[in-house]
Amino acid sequence: MLFLVAALMLLGVVLGTVAHAPLTVTAVLAAVIAVWLGVFAIRERHGRRRRTSAN
């Protein structure tokens, strides 16, 4: 998951989208995306465990 965030950030730098934003803004946004993906993964894993144990 963190690899995905790093790959997207690198792609943004290569394409020039992130090149105009300060590095701190880019790092903060990358951290927000990483946290969001982490919360999503935890919720998905927790939801699947709950569903499979009920069946």
mmCIF file of the C-alpha atoms, coordinates in Angstrom:
data_MODEL
# 
_entry.id   MODEL 
# 
loop_
_atom_site.group_PDB 
_atom_site.id 
_atom_site.type_symbol 
_atom_site.label_atom_id 
_atom_site.label_alt_id 
_atom_site.label_comp_id 
_atom_site.label_asym_id 
_atom_site.label_entity_id 
_atom_site.label_seq_id 
_atom_site.pdbx_PDB_ins_code 
_atom_site.Cartn_x 
_atom_site.Cartn_y 
_atom_site.Cartn_z 
_atom_site.occupancy 
_atom_site.B_iso_or_equiv 
_atom_site.pdbx_formal_charge 
_atom_site.auth_seq_id 
_atom_site.auth_comp_id 
_atom_site.auth_asym_id 
_atom_site.auth_atom_id 
_atom_site.pdbx_PDB_model_num 
ATOM 1  C CA . MET A 1 1  ? 0.000   0.000   0.000   1.00 0.00 ? 1  MET A CA 1 
ATOM 2  C CA . LEU A 1 2  ? 2.808   2.394   0.850   1.00 0.00 ? 2  LEU A CA 1 
ATOM 3  C CA . PHE A 1 3  ? 4.450   1.312   -2.389  1.00 0.00 ? 3  PHE A CA 1 
ATOM 4  C CA . LEU A 1 4  ? 1.328   2.506   -4.218  1.00 0.00 ? 4  LEU A CA 1 
ATOM 5  C CA . VAL A 1 5  ? 1.504   5.907   -2.525  1.00 0.00 ? 5  VAL A CA 1 
ATOM 6  C CA . ALA A 1 6  ? 5.198   6.218   -3.362  1.00 0.00 ? 6  ALA A CA 1 
ATOM 7  C CA . ALA A 1 7  ? 4.568   5.182   -6.971  1.00 0.00 ? 7  ALA A CA 1 
ATOM 8  C CA . LEU A 1 8  ? 1.761   7.719   -7.367  1.00 0.00 ? 8  LEU A CA 1 
ATOM 9  C CA . MET A 1 9  ? 3.906   10.443  -5.839  1.00 0.00 ? 9  MET A CA 1 
ATOM 10 C CA . LEU A 1 10 ? 6.770   9.598   -8.187  1.00 0.00 ? 10 LEU A CA 1 
ATOM 11 C CA . LEU A 1 11 ? 4.377   9.578   -11.134 1.00 0.00 ? 11 LEU A CA 1 
ATOM 12 C CA . GLY A 1 12 ? 3.120   13.005  -10.099 1.00 0.00 ? 12 GLY A CA 1 
ATOM 13 C CA . VAL A 1 13 ? 6.661   14.370  -9.953  1.00 0.00 ? 13 VAL A CA 1 
ATOM 14 C CA . VAL A 1 14 ? 7.518   12.862  -13.327 1.00 0.00 ? 14 VAL A CA 1 
ATOM 15 C CA . LEU A 1 15 ? 4.375   14.251  -14.950 1.00 0.00 ? 15 LEU A CA 1 
ATOM 16 C CA . GLY A 1 16 ? 4.868   17.642  -13.347 1.00 0.00 ? 16 GLY A CA 1 
ATOM 17 C CA . THR A 1 17 ? 1.631   17.766  -11.355 1.00 0.00 ? 17 THR A CA 1 
ATOM 18 C CA . VAL A 1 18 ? 3.329   17.821  -7.984  1.00 0.00 ? 18 VAL A CA 1 
ATOM 19 C CA . ALA A 1 19 ? 6.332   19.784  -9.209  1.00 0.00 ? 19 ALA A CA 1 
ATOM 20 C CA . HIS A 1 20 ? 4.562   23.105  -8.661  1.00 0.00 ? 20 HIS A CA 1 
ATOM 21 C CA . ALA A 1 21 ? 3.534   22.362  -5.077  1.00 0.00 ? 21 ALA A CA 1 
ATOM 22 C CA . PRO A 1 22 ? 5.997   22.703  -2.200  1.00 0.00 ? 22 PRO A CA 1 
ATOM 23 C CA . LEU A 1 23 ? 7.580   19.483  -0.959  1.00 0.00 ? 23 LEU A CA 1 
ATOM 24 C CA . THR A 1 24 ? 5.918   19.821  2.450   1.00 0.00 ? 24 THR A CA 1 
ATOM 25 C CA . VAL A 1 25 ? 2.453   20.014  0.868   1.00 0.00 ? 25 VAL A CA 1 
ATOM 26 C CA . THR A 1 26 ? 3.219   16.972  -1.255  1.00 0.00 ? 26 THR A CA 1 
ATOM 27 C CA . ALA A 1 27 ? 4.486   15.018  1.763   1.00 0.00 ? 27 ALA A CA 1 
ATOM 28 C CA . VAL A 1 28 ? 1.433   15.943  3.854   1.00 0.00 ? 28 VAL A CA 1 
ATOM 29 C CA . LEU A 1 29 ? -0.955  14.920  1.079   1.00 0.00 ? 29 LEU A CA 1 
ATOM 30 C CA . ALA A 1 30 ? 0.923   11.643  0.578   1.00 0.00 ? 30 ALA A CA 1 
ATOM 31 C CA . ALA A 1 31 ? 0.665   10.959  4.323   1.00 0.00 ? 31 ALA A CA 1 
ATOM 32 C CA . VAL A 1 32 ? -3.075  11.719  4.291   1.00 0.00 ? 32 VAL A CA 1 
ATOM 33 C CA . ILE A 1 33 ? -3.576  9.317   1.381   1.00 0.00 ? 33 ILE A CA 1 
ATOM 34 C CA . ALA A 1 34 ? -1.508  6.637   3.140   1.00 0.00 ? 34 ALA A CA 1 
ATOM 35 C CA . VAL A 1 35 ? -3.573  6.985   6.330   1.00 0.00 ? 35 VAL A CA 1 
ATOM 36 C CA . TRP A 1 36 ? -6.814  6.879   4.344   1.00 0.00 ? 36 TRP A CA 1 
ATOM 37 C CA . LEU A 1 37 ? -5.713  3.709   2.539   1.00 0.00 ? 37 LEU A CA 1 
ATOM 38 C CA . GLY A 1 38 ? -4.643  2.168   5.848   1.00 0.00 ? 38 GLY A CA 1 
ATOM 39 C CA . VAL A 1 39 ? -8.004  2.897   7.483   1.00 0.00 ? 39 VAL A CA 1 
ATOM 40 C CA . PHE A 1 40 ? -9.782  1.511   4.427   1.00 0.00 ? 40 PHE A CA 1 
ATOM 41 C CA . ALA A 1 41 ? -7.716  -1.695  4.527   1.00 0.00 ? 41 ALA A CA 1 
ATOM 42 C CA . ILE A 1 42 ? -8.352  -2.184  8.252   1.00 0.00 ? 42 ILE A CA 1 
ATOM 43 C CA . ARG A 1 43 ? -12.097 -1.631  7.822   1.00 0.00 ? 43 ARG A CA 1 
ATOM 44 C CA . GLU A 1 44 ? -12.228 -4.057  4.889   1.00 0.00 ? 44 GLU A CA 1 
ATOM 45 C CA . ARG A 1 45 ? -10.313 -6.732  6.794   1.00 0.00 ? 45 ARG A CA 1 
ATOM 46 C CA . HIS A 1 46 ? -12.465 -6.247  9.883   1.00 0.00 ? 46 HIS A CA 1 
ATOM 47 C CA . GLY A 1 47 ? -15.675 -6.388  7.830   1.00 0.00 ? 47 GLY A CA 1 
ATOM 48 C CA . ARG A 1 48 ? -14.656 -9.597  6.078   1.00 0.00 ? 48 ARG A CA 1 
ATOM 49 C CA . ARG A 1 49 ? -13.822 -11.289 9.364   1.00 0.00 ? 49 ARG A CA 1 
ATOM 50 C CA . ARG A 1 50 ? -17.180 -10.348 10.807  1.00 0.00 ? 50 ARG A CA 1 
ATOM 51 C CA . ARG A 1 51 ? -19.065 -11.627 7.730   1.00 0.00 ? 51 ARG A CA 1 
ATOM 52 C CA . THR A 1 52 ? -17.204 -14.945 7.456   1.00 0.00 ? 52 THR A CA 1 
ATOM 53 C CA . SER A 1 53 ? -17.564 -15.776 11.166  1.00 0.00 ? 53 SER A CA 1 
ATOM 54 C CA . ALA A 1 54 ? -21.351 -15.198 11.027  1.00 0.00 ? 54 ALA A CA 1 
ATOM 55 C CA . ASN A 1 55 ? -21.776 -17.644 8.134   1.00 0.00 ? 55 ASN A CA 1 
# 
